[in-house]
């Protein structure tokens, strides 16, 4: 469920919103023939999604950057840094009925 559409995004801590969105992108990609391989890094996965579904590409890369920052950095993500995730949710929903072409 899109937390921006439901109005629940503000109730997530920034790192939680990033993790939730990454999991959602993994599920979306799996449903569209572009599942994440077990050995793929977040950036490799985002690159694969970007190549397969170009309209999601830039936002997928942004998510990978935020995911890695949340998972591997000691810095705290700001609320404003995760606002761009709303565009990814919109792009995923716009492409929900299309099948990804696996490259």
N, CA, C and O atoms as CSV, one atom per row, in Angstrom:
chain,resi,resn,atom,element,x,y,z
A,1,UNK,N,N,0.840,-1.183,0.000
A,1,UNK,CA,C,0.000,0.000,0.000
A,1,UNK,C,C,0.882,1.242,0.000
A,1,UNK,O,O,1.832,1.344,0.776
A,2,UNK,N,N,0.560,2.168,-0.867
A,2,UNK,CA,C,1.316,3.413,-1.002
A,2,UNK,C,C,1.098,4.288,0.227
A,2,UNK,O,O,-0.010,4.784,0.431
A,3,UNK,N,N,2.119,4.490,1.047
A,3,UNK,CA,C,1.946,5.283,2.267
A,3,UNK,C,C,1.719,6.776,1.979
A,3,UNK,O,O,1.201,7.496,2.834
A,4,UNK,N,N,2.096,7.237,0.802
A,4,UNK,CA,C,1.851,8.637,0.453
A,4,UNK,C,C,0.387,8.830,0.070
A,4,UNK,O,O,-0.223,9.841,0.419
A,5,UNK,N,N,-0.173,7.862,-0.646
A,5,UNK,CA,C,-1.578,7.931,-1.046
A,5,UNK,C,C,-2.514,7.781,0.153
A,5,UNK,O,O,-3.580,8.395,0.195
A,6,UNK,N,N,-2.106,6.958,1.130
A,6,UNK,CA,C,-2.965,6.729,2.292
A,6,UNK,C,C,-2.761,7.764,3.394
A,6,UNK,O,O,-3.542,7.841,4.343
A,7,UNK,N,N,-1.696,8.562,3.254
A,7,UNK,CA,C,-1.416,9.576,4.265
A,7,UNK,C,C,-0.637,9.047,5.454
A,7,UNK,O,O,-0.495,9.749,6.456
A,8,UNK,N,N,-0.133,7.832,5.367
A,8,UNK,CA,C,0.595,7.256,6.495
A,8,UNK,C,C,2.107,7.466,6.419
A,8,UNK,O,O,2.825,7.103,7.351
A,9,UNK,N,N,2.598,8.042,5.329
A,9,UNK,CA,C,4.050,8.224,5.158
A,9,UNK,C,C,4.657,9.002,6.316
A,9,UNK,O,O,5.764,8.694,6.756
A,10,UNK,N,N,3.952,9.996,6.809
A,10,UNK,CA,C,4.473,10.823,7.892
A,10,UNK,C,C,4.615,10.048,9.204
A,10,UNK,O,O,5.357,10.470,10.092
A,11,UNK,N,N,3.918,8.930,9.334
A,11,UNK,CA,C,4.006,8.148,10.570
A,11,UNK,C,C,5.230,7.230,10.592
A,11,UNK,O,O,5.562,6.673,11.639
A,12,UNK,N,N,5.899,7.067,9.457
A,12,UNK,CA,C,7.110,6.261,9.374
A,12,UNK,C,C,8.323,7.122,9.713
A,12,UNK,O,O,8.370,8.295,9.341
A,13,UNK,N,N,9.289,6.562,10.404
A,13,UNK,CA,C,10.598,7.209,10.519
A,13,UNK,C,C,11.220,7.141,9.129
A,13,UNK,O,O,10.931,6.204,8.384
A,14,UNK,N,N,12.064,8.100,8.754
A,14,UNK,CA,C,12.629,8.083,7.401
A,14,UNK,C,C,13.268,6.748,7.001
A,14,UNK,O,O,13.041,6.271,5.889
A,15,UNK,N,N,14.065,6.137,7.892
A,15,UNK,CA,C,14.701,4.869,7.531
A,15,UNK,C,C,13.669,3.746,7.359
A,15,UNK,O,O,13.872,2.837,6.554
A,16,UNK,N,N,12.569,3.806,8.110
A,16,UNK,CA,C,11.517,2.805,7.962
A,16,UNK,C,C,10.790,2.971,6.630
A,16,UNK,O,O,10.447,1.987,5.975
A,17,UNK,N,N,10.561,4.221,6.238
A,17,UNK,CA,C,9.896,4.495,4.968
A,17,UNK,C,C,10.758,4.025,3.794
A,17,UNK,O,O,10.238,3.509,2.805
A,18,UNK,N,N,12.051,4.205,3.906
A,18,UNK,CA,C,12.969,3.746,2.869
A,18,UNK,C,C,12.945,2.220,2.785
A,18,UNK,O,O,12.847,1.666,1.689
A,19,UNK,N,N,13.032,1.543,3.911
A,19,UNK,CA,C,13.023,0.072,3.914
A,19,UNK,C,C,11.697,-0.464,3.368
A,19,UNK,O,O,11.688,-1.410,2.580
A,20,UNK,N,N,10.595,0.129,3.777
A,20,UNK,CA,C,9.269,-0.286,3.314
A,20,UNK,C,C,9.153,-0.092,1.801
A,20,UNK,O,O,8.629,-0.956,1.097
A,21,UNK,N,N,9.639,1.033,1.312
A,21,UNK,CA,C,9.566,1.324,-0.112
A,21,UNK,C,C,10.465,0.375,-0.903
A,21,UNK,O,O,10.096,-0.069,-1.990
A,22,UNK,N,N,11.638,0.064,-0.363
A,22,UNK,CA,C,12.532,-0.872,-1.047
A,22,UNK,C,C,11.875,-2.246,-1.141
A,22,UNK,O,O,11.936,-2.888,-2.190
A,23,UNK,N,N,11.261,-2.695,-0.079
A,23,UNK,CA,C,10.560,-3.981,-0.105
A,23,UNK,C,C,9.426,-3.952,-1.115
A,23,UNK,O,O,9.182,-4.939,-1.811
A,24,UNK,N,N,8.738,-2.834,-1.197
A,24,UNK,CA,C,7.646,-2.698,-2.165
A,24,UNK,C,C,8.183,-2.743,-3.595
A,24,UNK,O,O,7.568,-3.355,-4.469
A,25,UNK,N,N,9.323,-2.103,-3.837
A,25,UNK,CA,C,9.898,-2.137,-5.175
A,25,UNK,C,C,10.351,-3.554,-5.525
A,25,UNK,O,O,10.210,-3.985,-6.669
A,26,UNK,N,N,10.891,-4.276,-4.548
A,26,UNK,CA,C,11.278,-5.671,-4.792
A,26,UNK,C,C,10.049,-6.501,-5.185
A,26,UNK,O,O,10.107,-7.292,-6.127
A,27,UNK,N,N,8.945,-6.318,-4.467
A,27,UNK,CA,C,7.721,-7.063,-4.769
A,27,UNK,C,C,7.179,-6.676,-6.143
A,27,UNK,O,O,6.773,-7.536,-6.924
A,28,UNK,N,N,7.175,-5.386,-6.427
A,28,UNK,CA,C,6.692,-4.896,-7.727
A,28,UNK,C,C,7.540,-5.474,-8.854
A,28,UNK,O,O,7.005,-5.943,-9.858
A,29,UNK,N,N,8.860,-5.442,-8.691
A,29,UNK,CA,C,9.762,-5.957,-9.719
A,29,UNK,C,C,9.558,-7.462,-9.916
A,29,UNK,O,O,9.568,-7.950,-11.046
A,30,UNK,N,N,9.376,-8.183,-8.829
A,30,UNK,CA,C,9.140,-9.637,-8.904
A,30,UNK,C,C,7.874,-9.913,-9.718
A,30,UNK,O,O,7.853,-10.816,-10.554
A,31,UNK,N,N,6.827,-9.137,-9.472
A,31,UNK,CA,C,5.560,-9.309,-10.184
A,31,UNK,C,C,5.659,-8.920,-11.652
A,31,UNK,O,O,4.819,-9.324,-12.456
A,32,UNK,N,N,6.665,-8.148,-12.008
A,32,UNK,CA,C,6.819,-7.669,-13.379
A,32,UNK,C,C,8.016,-8.295,-14.088
A,32,UNK,O,O,8.557,-7.726,-15.036
A,33,UNK,N,N,8.421,-9.472,-13.617
A,33,UNK,CA,C,9.448,-10.236,-14.298
A,33,UNK,C,C,10.865,-9.719,-14.144
A,33,UNK,O,O,11.729,-10.001,-14.974
A,34,UNK,N,N,11.103,-8.964,-13.087
A,34,UNK,CA,C,12.428,-8.364,-12.891
A,34,UNK,C,C,12.869,-8.567,-11.437
A,34,UNK,O,O,13.326,-7.629,-10.785
A,35,UNK,N,N,12.729,-9.783,-10.943
A,35,UNK,CA,C,13.014,-10.072,-9.536
A,35,UNK,C,C,14.471,-9.805,-9.194
A,35,UNK,O,O,15.358,-9.959,-10.034
A,36,UNK,N,N,14.703,-9.407,-7.965
A,36,UNK,CA,C,16.057,-9.155,-7.485
A,36,UNK,C,C,16.756,-10.484,-7.241
A,36,UNK,O,O,16.229,-11.363,-6.560
A,37,UNK,N,N,17.944,-10.616,-7.803
A,37,UNK,CA,C,18.759,-11.802,-7.548
A,37,UNK,C,C,19.347,-11.696,-6.144
A,37,UNK,O,O,19.608,-10.599,-5.651
A,38,UNK,N,N,19.551,-12.838,-5.515
A,38,UNK,CA,C,20.034,-12.866,-4.133
A,38,UNK,C,C,21.366,-12.149,-3.952
A,38,UNK,O,O,21.613,-11.556,-2.902
A,39,UNK,N,N,22.221,-12.198,-4.961
A,39,UNK,CA,C,23.536,-11.582,-4.825
A,39,UNK,C,C,23.588,-10.124,-5.285
A,39,UNK,O,O,24.639,-9.490,-5.193
A,40,UNK,N,N,22.481,-9.586,-5.775
A,40,UNK,CA,C,22.479,-8.202,-6.254
A,40,UNK,C,C,22.496,-7.201,-5.114
A,40,UNK,O,O,21.753,-7.335,-4.141
A,41,UNK,N,N,23.350,-6.196,-5.244
A,41,UNK,CA,C,23.348,-5.089,-4.293
A,41,UNK,C,C,22.125,-4.225,-4.583
A,41,UNK,O,O,21.524,-4.353,-5.649
A,42,UNK,N,N,21.745,-3.348,-3.656
A,42,UNK,CA,C,20.631,-2.439,-3.934
A,42,UNK,C,C,20.853,-1.608,-5.209
A,42,UNK,O,O,19.913,-1.373,-5.969
A,43,UNK,N,N,22.092,-1.167,-5.439
A,43,UNK,CA,C,22.368,-0.376,-6.640
A,43,UNK,C,C,22.292,-1.217,-7.916
A,43,UNK,O,O,21.807,-0.741,-8.942
A,44,UNK,N,N,22.760,-2.442,-7.861
A,44,UNK,CA,C,22.654,-3.319,-9.032
A,44,UNK,C,C,21.192,-3.615,-9.347
A,44,UNK,O,O,20.781,-3.608,-10.508
A,45,UNK,N,N,20.422,-3.872,-8.311
A,45,UNK,CA,C,18.991,-4.129,-8.493
A,45,UNK,C,C,18.304,-2.908,-9.082
A,45,UNK,O,O,17.541,-3.034,-10.040
A,46,UNK,N,N,18.561,-1.734,-8.529
A,46,UNK,CA,C,17.943,-0.512,-9.051
A,46,UNK,C,C,18.344,-0.280,-10.501
A,46,UNK,O,O,17.525,0.159,-11.309
A,47,UNK,N,N,19.596,-0.571,-10.835
A,47,UNK,CA,C,20.043,-0.441,-12.210
A,47,UNK,C,C,19.306,-1.377,-13.146
A,47,UNK,O,O,18.968,-1.008,-14.270
A,48,UNK,N,N,19.061,-2.581,-12.679
A,48,UNK,CA,C,18.313,-3.546,-13.488
A,48,UNK,C,C,16.879,-3.085,-13.686
A,48,UNK,O,O,16.344,-3.178,-14.791
A,49,UNK,N,N,16.256,-2.590,-12.634
A,49,UNK,CA,C,14.897,-2.063,-12.753
A,49,UNK,C,C,14.888,-0.865,-13.703
A,49,UNK,O,O,13.998,-0.744,-14.544
A,50,UNK,N,N,15.871,0.013,-13.569
A,50,UNK,CA,C,15.958,1.206,-14.418
A,50,UNK,C,C,16.107,0.843,-15.887
A,50,UNK,O,O,15.544,1.507,-16.757
A,51,UNK,N,N,16.858,-0.198,-16.156
A,51,UNK,CA,C,17.047,-0.644,-17.537
A,51,UNK,C,C,15.780,-1.283,-18.081
A,51,UNK,O,O,15.445,-1.105,-19.252
A,52,UNK,N,N,15.081,-2.019,-17.242
A,52,UNK,CA,C,13.873,-2.723,-17.660
A,52,UNK,C,C,12.668,-1.811,-17.797
A,52,UNK,O,O,11.859,-1.977,-18.710
A,53,UNK,N,N,12.547,-0.851,-16.896
A,53,UNK,CA,C,11.396,0.053,-16.883
A,53,UNK,C,C,11.939,1.471,-16.722
A,53,UNK,O,O,12.081,1.974,-15.608
A,54,UNK,N,N,12.233,2.090,-17.831
A,54,UNK,CA,C,12.928,3.384,-17.795
A,54,UNK,C,C,12.152,4.467,-17.052
A,54,UNK,O,O,12.763,5.371,-16.482
A,55,UNK,N,N,10.834,4.398,-17.046
A,55,UNK,CA,C,10.052,5.431,-16.361
A,55,UNK,C,C,10.201,5.364,-14.843
A,55,UNK,O,O,9.815,6.300,-14.142
A,56,UNK,N,N,10.750,4.277,-14.334
A,56,UNK,CA,C,10.971,4.108,-12.902
A,56,UNK,C,C,12.444,4.328,-12.551
A,56,UNK,O,O,12.796,4.438,-11.377
A,57,UNK,N,N,13.290,4.389,-13.558
A,57,UNK,CA,C,14.732,4.361,-13.386
A,57,UNK,C,C,15.341,5.357,-12.435
A,57,UNK,O,O,16.039,4.963,-11.501
A,58,UNK,N,N,15.101,6.634,-12.640
A,58,UNK,CA,C,15.723,7.660,-11.801
A,58,UNK,C,C,15.291,7.500,-10.354
A,58,UNK,O,O,16.108,7.616,-9.441
A,59,UNK,N,N,14.040,7.242,-10.148
A,59,UNK,CA,C,13.519,7.112,-8.787
A,59,UNK,C,C,14.023,5.823,-8.129
A,59,UNK,O,O,14.242,5.794,-6.918
A,60,UNK,N,N,14.208,4.769,-8.909
A,60,UNK,CA,C,14.768,3.529,-8.362
A,60,UNK,C,C,16.195,3.758,-7.893
A,60,UNK,O,O,16.594,3.250,-6.846
A,61,UNK,N,N,16.962,4.515,-8.654
A,61,UNK,CA,C,18.340,4.832,-8.265
A,61,UNK,C,C,18.365,5.676,-6.995
A,61,UNK,O,O,19.208,5.468,-6.122
A,62,UNK,N,N,17.446,6.622,-6.895
A,62,UNK,CA,C,17.339,7.445,-5.684
A,62,UNK,C,C,17.033,6.568,-4.476
A,62,UNK,O,O,17.616,6.747,-3.406
A,63,UNK,N,N,16.124,5.627,-4.651
A,63,UNK,CA,C,15.786,4.715,-3.559
A,63,UNK,C,C,17.008,3.893,-3.148
A,63,UNK,O,O,17.253,3.709,-1.955
A,64,UNK,N,N,17.768,3.402,-4.108
A,64,UNK,CA,C,18.964,2.621,-3.779
A,64,UNK,C,C,19.950,3.459,-2.971
A,64,UNK,O,O,20.546,2.964,-2.015
A,65,UNK,N,N,20.122,4.712,-3.345
A,65,UNK,CA,C,21.005,5.602,-2.588
A,65,UNK,C,C,20.514,5.792,-1.163
A,65,UNK,O,O,21.299,5.726,-0.217
A,66,UNK,N,N,19.219,6.028,-1.007
A,66,UNK,CA,C,18.650,6.217,0.324
A,66,UNK,C,C,18.722,4.930,1.143
A,66,UNK,O,O,19.016,4.962,2.338
A,67,UNK,N,N,18.455,3.803,0.496
A,67,UNK,CA,C,18.492,2.510,1.186
A,67,UNK,C,C,19.890,2.237,1.729
A,67,UNK,O,O,20.049,1.830,2.881
A,68,UNK,N,N,20.892,2.460,0.902
A,68,UNK,CA,C,22.273,2.232,1.346
A,68,UNK,C,C,22.666,3.202,2.450
A,68,UNK,O,O,23.367,2.821,3.388
A,69,UNK,N,N,22.227,4.442,2.351
A,69,UNK,CA,C,22.513,5.419,3.404
A,69,UNK,C,C,21.871,4.987,4.716
A,69,UNK,O,O,22.489,5.082,5.777
A,70,UNK,N,N,20.628,4.511,4.643
A,70,UNK,CA,C,19.920,4.081,5.853
A,70,UNK,C,C,20.532,2.822,6.446
A,70,UNK,O,O,20.621,2.687,7.667
A,71,UNK,N,N,20.953,1.902,5.590
A,71,UNK,CA,C,21.448,0.610,6.059
A,71,UNK,C,C,22.914,0.618,6.466
A,71,UNK,O,O,23.312,-0.106,7.378
A,72,UNK,N,N,23.720,1.435,5.793
A,72,UNK,CA,C,25.163,1.317,5.981
A,72,UNK,C,C,25.855,2.565,6.506
A,72,UNK,O,O,27.070,2.560,6.705
A,73,UNK,N,N,25.110,3.618,6.729
A,73,UNK,CA,C,25.709,4.861,7.198
A,73,UNK,C,C,25.246,5.149,8.618
A,73,UNK,O,O,24.170,4.720,9.034
A,74,UNK,N,N,26.051,5.862,9.335
A,74,UNK,CA,C,25.659,6.259,10.686
A,74,UNK,C,C,24.846,7.554,10.682
A,74,UNK,O,O,24.298,7.954,11.710
A,75,UNK,N,N,24.773,8.203,9.520
A,75,UNK,CA,C,23.995,9.425,9.413
A,75,UNK,C,C,22.509,9.104,9.459
A,75,UNK,O,O,22.073,8.043,9.014
A,76,UNK,N,N,21.750,10.025,9.998
A,76,UNK,CA,C,20.309,9.871,10.066
A,76,UNK,C,C,19.679,10.536,8.854
A,76,UNK,O,O,20.024,11.667,8.512
A,77,UNK,N,N,18.758,9.837,8.204
A,77,UNK,CA,C,18.059,10.422,7.068
A,77,UNK,C,C,17.079,11.481,7.555
A,77,UNK,O,O,16.429,11.314,8.587
A,78,UNK,N,N,16.983,12.560,6.809
A,78,UNK,CA,C,16.017,13.602,7.157
A,78,UNK,C,C,14.667,13.285,6.523
A,78,UNK,O,O,14.580,12.524,5.560
A,79,UNK,N,N,13.650,13.867,7.064
A,79,UNK,CA,C,12.309,13.689,6.525
A,79,UNK,C,C,12.246,14.208,5.088
A,79,UNK,O,O,11.585,13.607,4.240
A,80,UNK,N,N,12.926,15.315,4.812
A,80,UNK,CA,C,12.890,15.867,3.454
A,80,UNK,C,C,13.630,14.973,2.461
A,80,UNK,O,O,13.295,14.971,1.276
A,81,UNK,N,N,14.621,14.220,2.912
A,81,UNK,CA,C,15.371,13.352,1.995
A,81,UNK,C,C,14.510,12.226,1.449
A,81,UNK,O,O,14.802,11.704,0.373
A,82,UNK,N,N,13.464,11.841,2.153
A,82,UNK,CA,C,12.630,10.730,1.704
A,82,UNK,C,C,11.360,11.181,0.981
A,82,UNK,O,O,10.591,10.342,0.512
A,83,UNK,N,N,11.134,12.472,0.886
A,83,UNK,CA,C,9.933,12.951,0.201
A,83,UNK,C,C,9.922,12.567,-1.279
A,83,UNK,O,O,8.859,12.402,-1.878
A,84,UNK,N,N,11.103,12.429,-1.855
A,84,UNK,CA,C,11.183,12.062,-3.271
A,84,UNK,C,C,10.658,10.650,-3.527
A,84,UNK,O,O,10.348,10.304,-4.667
A,85,UNK,N,N,10.557,9.843,-2.489
A,85,UNK,CA,C,10.040,8.486,-2.652
A,85,UNK,C,C,8.614,8.484,-3.178
A,85,UNK,O,O,8.179,7.513,-3.799
A,86,UNK,N,N,7.894,9.551,-2.936
A,86,UNK,CA,C,6.515,9.631,-3.425
A,86,UNK,C,C,6.480,9.483,-4.948
A,86,UNK,O,O,5.562,8.870,-5.493
A,87,UNK,N,N,7.470,10.039,-5.628
A,87,UNK,CA,C,7.531,9.924,-7.097
A,87,UNK,C,C,7.729,8.472,-7.529
A,87,UNK,O,O,7.190,8.042,-8.548
A,88,UNK,N,N,8.497,7.731,-6.754
A,88,UNK,CA,C,8.687,6.317,-7.086
A,88,UNK,C,C,7.373,5.560,-6.958
A,88,UNK,O,O,7.013,4.777,-7.837
A,89,UNK,N,N,6.663,5.792,-5.870
A,89,UNK,CA,C,5.375,5.138,-5.691
A,89,UNK,C,C,4.441,5.447,-6.857
A,89,UNK,O,O,3.753,4.556,-7.356
A,90,UNK,N,N,4.415,6.704,-7.290
A,90,UNK,CA,C,3.568,7.090,-8.418
A,90,UNK,C,C,4.000,6.382,-9.695
A,90,UNK,O,O,3.157,5.920,-10.464
A,91,UNK,N,N,5.308,6.293,-9.925
A,91,UNK,CA,C,5.819,5.621,-11.116
A,91,UNK,C,C,5.500,4.128,-11.092
A,91,UNK,O,O,5.138,3.556,-12.120
A,92,UNK,N,N,5.632,3.501,-9.941
A,92,UNK,CA,C,5.314,2.079,-9.826
A,92,UNK,C,C,3.846,1.830,-10.123
A,92,UNK,O,O,3.497,0.878,-10.821
A,93,UNK,N,N,2.991,2.688,-9.591
A,93,UNK,CA,C,1.561,2.514,-9.827
A,93,UNK,C,C,1.198,2.770,-11.289
A,93,UNK,O,O,0.336,2.088,-11.844
A,94,UNK,N,N,1.847,3.743,-11.908
A,94,UNK,CA,C,1.584,4.044,-13.313
A,94,UNK,C,C,1.986,2.880,-14.207
A,94,UNK,O,O,1.397,2.681,-15.269
A,95,UNK,N,N,2.969,2.123,-13.790
A,95,UNK,CA,C,3.465,0.993,-14.578
A,95,UNK,C,C,2.945,-0.346,-14.085
A,95,UNK,O,O,3.382,-1.389,-14.571
A,96,UNK,N,N,2.037,-0.341,-13.146
A,96,UNK,CA,C,1.566,-1.584,-12.526
A,96,UNK,C,C,0.970,-2.557,-13.523
A,96,UNK,O,O,1.073,-3.769,-13.332
A,97,UNK,N,N,0.360,-2.069,-14.562
A,97,UNK,CA,C,-0.292,-2.966,-15.518
A,97,UNK,C,C,0.613,-3.374,-16.666
A,97,UNK,O,O,0.213,-4.157,-17.527
A,98,UNK,N,N,1.840,-2.846,-16.684
A,98,UNK,CA,C,2.769,-3.158,-17.761
A,98,UNK,C,C,3.746,-4.232,-17.311
A,98,UNK,O,O,4.130,-4.285,-16.143
A,99,UNK,N,N,4.138,-5.069,-18.226
A,99,UNK,CA,C,5.136,-6.091,-17.941
A,99,UNK,C,C,6.519,-5.526,-18.243
A,99,UNK,O,O,6.731,-4.918,-19.292
A,100,UNK,N,N,7.438,-5.725,-17.342
A,100,UNK,CA,C,8.817,-5.285,-17.547
A,100,UNK,C,C,9.482,-6.226,-18.550
A,100,UNK,O,O,9.175,-7.417,-18.605
A,101,UNK,N,N,10.364,-5.686,-19.312
A,101,UNK,CA,C,11.147,-6.476,-20.241
A,101,UNK,C,C,12.493,-6.724,-19.576
A,101,UNK,O,O,13.271,-5.792,-19.370
A,102,UNK,N,N,12.764,-7.963,-19.247
A,102,UNK,CA,C,14.007,-8.304,-18.564
A,102,UNK,C,C,15.144,-8.225,-19.563
A,102,UNK,O,O,15.101,-8.842,-20.627
A,103,UNK,N,N,16.160,-7.456,-19.206
A,103,UNK,CA,C,17.326,-7.263,-20.084
A,103,UNK,C,C,18.469,-8.111,-19.599
A,103,UNK,O,O,19.545,-8.097,-20.196
